[in-house]
Amino acid sequence: MSGPIGLEVQHPETEYRLKKVSEKFIESIHLMVNEPSVGLYRIQEHVRRSLPQLVDKKMELRSCQNQINGVCYDLDYSIKTVQSMQHIPHFTIIQECLRSAIASKKNLDAAKLERRSKKVDEGSGAQSADAVSEVSIETQDVEGFICPNCMQVLTSQDELLEHWQSQHETANDTRQGYNDDANNDQD
């Protein structure tokens, strides 16, 4: 009898044991050679497929984070700006000027309607003195600054601010306190 390598084996049990050992040895070598490489190959394929997607998602996440940080900064800045606007006296003066301008416009409109009704009553003759004065009022230039509360004419904006703070600031604070009390009563 000749063995797998060309050696002659004399005993059948030894041949069986040699065959069994060689099979186990070949199987072990096969597992050592192939199994880790297959596992590493699978891991490598998984990384190759998923890594670009993960990198893209991470870059997208950083971009979103930068946008959110920018929007948060803008929002905080806007909130601080709006809160600081509550303490600017110019807006109070502008509000009073707007109220005064609206009241003046209503008075002018009422006067214009009154003149028209007088014209209709008098007839369609020559222009009356009221119509001429109306034109001169509309085209007259105004120089300086006018306090909307007391209609005092001042020469500069700084004078107007000082006048407003000294004369009308306490009245405005009192009015604000009254409005706050009224709002608290409603709650």
Helices and strands as residue ranges (DSSP letters): H 12-85, H 89-122, H 129-139, E 145-146, E 153-154, H 157-163, I 164-168, H 169-186
